[in-house]
Amino acid sequence: MIANDQELKIALDRIAQFQAQVAHLRNTETNPINYSAAVSGFITEIDRMQLEVREYLSVHPRELTAV
């Protein structure tokens, strides 16, 4: 779980890196089956991290310090 803005930045950077990797594979992998196998883990991780980002951003900063 993301606990502060520094961790948010790290998560967003990782998401961007994984998205770039998927985009690269999309342009270089010629076999659709191999492409699907290669990117499935990246896409799963992107989804997981995006959920954490949404959860963090949905809470006001004062609510975070009150807990």
Secondary structure, DSSP 8 states (H G I E B T S, - for coil): ---SHHHHHHHHHHHHHHHHHHHHHHHH---HHHHHHHHHHHHHHHHHHHHHHHHHHTS-HHHHHH-
